Amino acid sequence: MISFMQRNLKVFFRDRSAVFFSLLASLIIIGIYVLFLGEVYASNLSSIENSREIMDNWIMAGLLATTSVTTTMGAFGIMVDDKAKKINKDFYVAPISKYKLAGGYLFSALMIGFILSVITFIFAELYILLNGGSLIAAASLPAFIGTLMLTVIANAAMVFFITSFFSSNNAYSTASTIIGTIIGFLTGIYLPVGQLPQAVQWIVKLFPTSHAAVLLRQIMMNTPLTTGFSDIPVNYLADFKEEMGIVFIIGDNTVSNATSIFFLLATALIFFALTAFNLSRKTS
């Protein structure tokens, strides 16, 4: 399985276009924010001295939550390509079980998702720093890396399940394009959660990647928010967090970090189980 995983990694990173297109949705989000949304969001916080730093961290945290979706979709594209070209039949006659083959696809996708997410994080931090902000606190890095790993695992599980239904490159490319387009809305990046209709807000709050965005935003925005809202009444900060999707409130209750973590873990387990069941039904 390790050799097969290494093969998938080499195939993915050797194809520069695959790497580029797996990051395309993230690049589009960055472009829209830099060219259009950044100044608009910051101007809404004109009374906050470090408003741009707050919003830079907000958008980058949301971006990191979605990156592992698009990058793992690119990684699992290898599995679809193998099916489309009937290469998988060559693997089936080899002395290796289908589950080990599936594990090779899965673990290579997890590695690709995590590697590209870390690279995205490094560039995000450089952007924040060059834009006058500060780097994430060293003490917050362990929690951040752990959350990022959990995000990759949960997103990869969902993508793996979706991918298990495809055997055509064209169909998979279409699905990837659709997902890459709507992911920014489902995580409250293009429009803050508080500005969406109530029905759409419920969809966002039930979408696992949005919970990853909440956790990442709380870590990355902790210091900027503490600094920026130090002289402002606490209720304004609470309203801002709810509006921007830094916390989720369902009914009269604030969704705790533990609940979001449990939700991501449950998502991973459920979708891995569904994928195993779906693959077990297929003969090729």
C-alpha positions in Angstrom: 0.0 0.0 0.0 2.9 2.4 0.8 4.4 1.8 -2.7 1.0 2.5 -4.3 0.6 5.6 -2.2 4.0 6.9 -3.3 3.0 6.2 -6.9 -0.1 8.4 -6.5 1.9 11.2 -4.9 4.4 11.1 -7.8 1.6 11.1 -10.4 -0.1 14.1 -8.8 2.9 16.3 -8.2 4.4 15.5 -11.6 1.3 17.0 -13.2 1.7 20.7 -12.6 -1.7 21.5 -14.1 -3.4 19.1 -11.6 -1.7 20.9 -8.7 -2.7 24.3 -10.2 -6.3 23.4 -10.8 -6.7 21.8 -7.4 -5.7 25.2 -5.9 -7.7 27.3 -8.4 -10.7 27.8 -6.2 -8.4 29.1 -3.4 -6.7 31.4 -5.8 -10.0 32.7 -7.0 -11.1 33.4 -3.4 -7.8 35.3 -2.7 -8.2 37.3 -5.9 -11.8 38.3 -5.2 -10.8 39.3 -1.6 -7.7 41.3 -2.6 -9.4 43.1 -5.5 -12.9 43.6 -4.2 -14.0 42.4 -0.8 -11.0 43.3 1.4 -11.5 47.0 1.4 -15.3 46.6 1.6 -15.1 44.4 4.7 -12.4 46.6 6.4 -14.4 49.8 5.7 -17.3 48.3 7.7 -15.0 48.2 10.7 -13.7 51.8 10.3 -13.7 52.4 14.0 -11.4 49.4 14.6 -7.7 50.4 14.2 -6.6 46.9 12.9 -9.7 46.2 10.9 -7.7 45.0 7.8 -5.7 42.6 9.9 -8.9 41.2 11.4 -10.5 40.7 8.0 -7.3 39.3 6.5 -7.2 36.6 9.1 -10.9 36.0 8.7 -10.7 35.4 5.0 -7.5 33.3 5.2 -9.0 31.0 7.9 -12.0 30.4 5.7 -9.7 29.8 2.7 -7.8 27.2 4.6 -11.0 25.4 5.5 -11.8 25.0 1.8 -8.4 24.3 0.5 -8.4 20.7 1.6 -11.7 20.1 -0.2 -10.3 21.3 -3.6 -6.9 19.8 -3.2 -8.2 16.3 -2.2 -10.6 16.5 -5.1 -7.5 16.9 -7.3 -5.8 14.1 -5.6 -8.7 11.7 -5.9 -8.8 12.6 -9.6 -6.0 10.0 -10.0 -8.5 7.3 -8.9 -11.1 8.5 -11.4 -8.4 8.7 -14.1 -7.3 5.1 -13.3 -10.9 3.9 -13.7 -11.4 5.9 -16.9 -8.3 4.4 -18.5 -9.0 0.9 -17.1 -5.6 1.1 -15.3 -7.4 -0.1 -12.1 -7.9 -3.5 -13.7 -4.2 -4.0 -13.9 -4.0 -3.3 -10.2 -6.7 -5.9 -9.5 -4.7 -8.7 -10.9 -1.8 -7.8 -8.7 -1.4 -9.5 -5.3 -3.0 -6.6 -3.4 -6.5 -6.3 -2.0 -9.0 -3.7 -3.2 -9.0 -2.2 0.3 -5.3 -1.6 0.2 -5.7 0.0 -3.2 -8.4 2.2 -1.7 -6.2 3.0 1.3 -3.4 4.0 -1.1 -5.7 6.5 -2.8 -7.0 7.8 0.5 -3.7 8.3 2.3 -2.0 9.9 -0.7 -5.0 12.3 -0.9 -4.7 13.0 2.8 -1.0 13.8 2.4 -1.6 16.0 -0.6 -4.4 17.8 1.1 -2.3 18.5 4.2 0.9 19.5 2.3 -0.9 21.9 0.1 -3.0 23.3 3.0 0.3 24.0 5.0 1.8 25.7 1.9 -1.4 27.8 1.6 -1.1 28.7 5.3 2.5 29.8 4.9 1.5 32.1 2.0 -1.5 33.3 3.9 0.6 34.3 6.8 3.1 36.1 4.5 0.3 38.0 3.0 -1.1 39.0 6.4 2.4 40.1 7.5 3.2 42.1 4.3 -0.2 43.8 4.7 0.7 45.1 8.1 -0.6 42.3 10.3 1.2 39.9 12.6 2.0 36.2 12.4 -0.1 33.7 14.3 1.2 33.3 17.9 3.6 30.4 18.4 1.6 29.1 21.3 -1.4 28.7 19.0 0.4 26.7 16.3 -0.1 23.2 17.9 -3.9 23.8 18.1 -3.9 25.2 14.6 -2.0 22.3 13.0 -4.2 19.8 14.9 -7.4 21.6 13.6 -5.9 21.7 10.1 -5.3 18.0 10.1 -8.8 17.3 11.3 -10.1 19.5 8.6 -8.2 17.6 5.9 -9.4 14.3 7.3 -13.1 15.3 7.4 -13.0 17.0 4.0 -11.1 14.1 2.4 -13.7 11.6 3.7 -16.5 13.6 2.1 -14.6 13.9 -1.2 -13.7 10.2 -1.2 -17.3 9.3 -0.9 -18.2 11.6 -3.8 -15.3 10.3 -5.9 -16.4 6.7 -5.4 -19.4 7.3 -7.7 -17.3 8.6 -10.7 -15.5 6.7 -13.5 -15.5 9.5 -16.1 -12.9 12.3 -16.1 -15.4 14.8 -17.7 -18.1 14.1 -15.1 -15.6 14.4 -12.3 -14.2 17.7 -13.7 -17.7 19.1 -13.8 -18.4 18.0 -10.2 -15.1 19.6 -9.1 -16.0 22.8 -10.8 -19.4 23.0 -9.2 -18.0 22.2 -5.7 -15.2 24.7 -6.1 -17.7 27.3 -7.1 -20.2 26.8 -4.2 -17.6 26.0 -1.5 -17.0 29.8 -0.8 -20.7 30.3 -0.1 -21.2 27.2 2.0 -18.4 28.3 4.3 -19.5 32.0 4.5 -16.5 33.4 2.7 -18.1 35.4 -0.2 -20.9 36.5 2.1 -20.7 36.4 5.9 -23.1 33.9 7.5 -25.1 36.7 9.2 -26.0 38.2 5.9 -27.4 35.1 4.4 -31.1 34.1 4.5 -32.1 32.0 7.6 -32.7 28.9 5.5 -29.2 29.2 3.9 -27.7 29.9 7.3 -29.0 26.5 8.5 -27.3 24.8 5.5 -24.0 26.5 6.3 -24.2 25.5 10.0 -24.9 21.9 9.0 -22.0 21.8 6.5 -18.9 20.2 8.1 -16.4 22.4 6.4 -18.1 25.4 7.9 -17.3 24.1 11.4 -13.7 23.7 10.4 -13.7 27.4 9.3 -15.2 28.4 12.7 -12.4 26.6 14.6 -9.6 28.0 12.3 -11.1 31.5 12.5 -11.1 31.4 16.3 -7.5 30.5 16.4 -6.2 32.9 13.8 -8.3 35.8 14.8 -7.9 35.5 18.6 -5.1 38.1 19.0 -6.3 40.6 16.3 -9.8 40.6 17.8 -8.5 41.0 21.3 -6.4 44.0 20.2 -9.1 45.6 18.0 -12.0 45.3 20.3 -10.2 46.0 23.6 -12.0 49.4 24.0 -15.3 48.3 22.6 -18.3 46.9 24.6 -18.3 43.1 24.7 -21.7 42.8 23.1 -20.4 44.4 19.9 -17.7 41.7 19.7 -20.3 39.0 20.3 -22.5 40.4 17.5 -19.5 40.6 15.2 -18.5 37.0 15.8 -22.0 35.8 15.1 -22.3 37.9 12.0 -19.0 36.8 10.5 -19.3 33.1 11.4 -16.6 33.1 14.0 -19.1 31.3 16.2 -22.3 29.5 15.3 -25.4 30.1 17.3 -28.3 27.6 17.0 -31.4 28.7 18.8 -30.1 30.4 22.0 -27.0 28.2 22.3 -23.5 28.9 21.0 -22.0 25.9 19.4 -18.9 24.9 21.4 -15.5 24.1 20.0 -15.9 20.5 21.4 -19.2 20.2 19.4 -17.6 21.3 16.2 -14.7 18.9 16.7 -17.1 16.1 17.4 -19.0 17.0 14.3 -15.9 16.8 12.1 -14.9 13.5 13.6 -18.3 12.1 13.1 -18.3 13.4 9.5 -15.0 11.6 8.8 -16.2 8.3 10.3 -19.6 8.3 8.6 -18.3 9.1 5.1 -15.4 6.7 5.4 -17.9 4.0 6.3 -20.2 5.0 3.4 -17.3 5.0 1.0 -16.2 1.5 2.1 -19.7 0.2 1.6 -20.0 1.8 -1.8 -16.6 0.4 -3.0 -17.4 -3.0 -1.6 -20.5 -3.2 -3.9 -18.4 -2.5 -7.1 -16.6 -5.1 -8.9 -14.4 -2.8 -11.0 
